[in-house]
Amino acid sequence: AAIALPAYQDYTVRAKVSEALAGLAEAKTTIAEYYSANNALPSVAAAGINSNPNTDIVASIVYGSVRGVPLLVAVIQSETIPGAAADEHFVLSGSTASGNRIIWTCKPTSTNAASIATNAGNAIATKYLPANCRG
């Protein structure tokens, strides 16, 4: 029980954080479709992303482009993460590829995240991220 309980608690937090990853799927599609059609990244206004999903887990989703790199920042409510004093975040970083495609990589954090998401809080602990985001 001493081993299983903490592991289960981490698992439940990861499951909740996965909700944010699912919410980012819509934003990824919107940005990728715009890029495919226009060979340029959309502005924040043109992206049409629901930045306030109004859930108990996701505080906000922030989109921005830093030096031609699209970034999506998922800000997780502090109540979701055990011991968090403020909201925490993780990042989807895009890279452009041939054929007007964007390839997304999930990362625990990015130095550019703070430049586009002023209230992103701290980077989320890696143990709470889904497996494909642990870098």
C-alpha positions as CSV (number, residue, x, y, z in Angstrom):
1,A,0.0,0.0,0.0
2,A,2.9,2.4,0.8
3,I,4.1,2.0,-2.8
4,A,0.8,1.6,-4.6
5,L,-1.0,4.7,-3.2
6,P,1.6,7.4,-4.3
7,A,1.8,5.7,-7.7
8,Y,-2.0,5.7,-8.0
9,Q,-2.1,9.4,-7.0
10,D,0.4,10.3,-9.7
11,Y,-1.6,8.2,-12.2
12,T,-4.8,10.1,-11.4
13,V,-3.1,13.5,-11.9
14,R,-1.6,12.3,-15.2
15,A,-5.1,11.3,-16.3
16,K,-6.4,14.8,-15.5
17,V,-3.5,16.5,-17.3
18,S,-4.3,14.3,-20.3
19,E,-7.6,16.2,-20.6
20,A,-5.5,19.3,-21.4
21,L,-3.7,17.4,-24.1
22,A,-7.0,16.5,-25.6
23,G,-8.1,20.1,-25.5
24,L,-4.9,21.1,-27.4
25,A,-5.8,18.7,-30.2
26,E,-8.5,21.1,-31.5
27,A,-6.0,24.0,-31.4
28,K,-3.3,21.9,-33.2
29,T,-5.7,21.1,-35.9
30,T,-6.8,24.7,-36.4
31,I,-3.3,26.0,-36.6
32,A,-2.2,23.2,-38.9
33,E,-5.1,23.7,-41.3
34,Y,-4.4,27.5,-41.5
35,Y,-0.7,26.8,-42.1
36,S,-1.5,24.2,-44.8
37,A,-3.8,26.6,-46.6
38,N,-1.8,29.9,-46.2
39,N,1.9,28.8,-45.9
40,A,2.0,31.0,-42.8
41,L,1.2,30.7,-39.2
42,P,-2.0,32.4,-38.1
43,S,-2.1,35.4,-35.8
44,V,-3.6,34.9,-32.4
45,A,-6.9,36.4,-33.5
46,A,-7.0,34.3,-36.8
47,A,-6.2,31.1,-34.9
48,G,-9.6,31.1,-33.3
49,I,-8.5,29.1,-30.3
50,N,-10.7,28.7,-27.3
51,S,-8.3,30.2,-24.8
52,N,-10.6,29.8,-21.8
53,P,-12.0,26.2,-21.9
54,N,-13.7,26.7,-18.5
55,T,-12.9,23.3,-17.0
56,D,-11.9,22.3,-13.5
57,I,-8.5,21.2,-14.8
58,V,-7.5,23.6,-17.6
59,A,-7.1,27.2,-16.6
60,S,-6.3,28.4,-20.1
61,I,-4.8,27.5,-23.5
62,V,-2.4,30.1,-24.9
63,Y,-1.2,30.3,-28.5
64,G,1.7,32.3,-29.8
65,S,4.5,32.2,-32.3
66,V,8.1,32.9,-31.3
67,R,10.6,33.4,-34.2
68,G,8.4,31.3,-36.5
69,V,7.8,28.5,-34.0
70,P,4.2,27.9,-33.1
71,L,3.7,27.3,-29.4
72,L,0.6,26.1,-27.5
73,V,0.7,26.4,-23.7
74,A,-1.7,24.5,-21.6
75,V,-2.1,26.1,-18.2
76,I,-3.3,23.6,-15.6
77,Q,-5.3,24.7,-12.5
78,S,-3.2,24.6,-9.4
79,E,-5.8,22.5,-7.6
80,T,-5.1,19.6,-10.1
81,I,-1.4,19.3,-9.1
82,P,-0.6,18.2,-5.5
83,G,1.3,20.8,-3.6
84,A,1.1,23.4,-6.4
85,A,1.0,27.0,-5.1
86,A,0.1,28.4,-8.5
87,D,-1.1,27.2,-11.9
88,E,1.4,25.1,-13.8
89,H,1.9,24.5,-17.6
90,F,3.3,22.3,-20.3
91,V,3.9,23.2,-24.0
92,L,3.3,21.9,-27.4
93,S,6.0,23.2,-29.7
94,G,5.5,23.0,-33.5
95,S,8.0,22.8,-36.3
96,T,7.2,23.3,-39.9
97,A,7.9,20.5,-42.4
98,S,7.7,20.1,-46.2
99,G,4.2,20.0,-47.6
100,N,3.0,22.8,-45.4
101,R,2.8,20.5,-42.4
102,I,3.4,21.2,-38.7
103,I,4.9,18.5,-36.5
104,W,4.0,19.0,-32.8
105,T,6.2,18.0,-29.9
106,C,5.0,17.9,-26.3
107,K,7.5,19.3,-23.8
108,P,7.4,19.8,-20.0
109,T,8.3,23.5,-20.6
110,S,9.8,26.0,-23.0
111,T,11.8,29.1,-22.4
112,N,9.5,30.8,-24.8
113,A,6.3,29.8,-22.9
114,A,6.6,32.7,-20.5
115,S,6.9,35.2,-23.3
116,I,3.5,34.2,-24.7
117,A,1.7,33.1,-21.5
118,T,2.3,35.7,-18.8
119,N,0.2,33.8,-16.2
120,A,1.5,30.3,-17.0
121,G,3.0,29.7,-13.6
122,N,5.6,27.1,-13.2
123,A,6.4,24.2,-15.4
124,I,4.5,21.1,-14.4
125,A,6.5,18.2,-12.8
126,T,7.5,15.6,-15.4
127,K,5.9,12.8,-13.4
128,Y,2.5,14.4,-13.9
129,L,2.7,14.6,-17.7
130,P,1.4,12.0,-20.2
131,A,4.2,9.6,-21.4
132,N,4.6,11.4,-24.8
133,C,5.3,14.7,-23.0
134,R,8.1,13.7,-20.7
135,G,10.8,14.8,-23.1
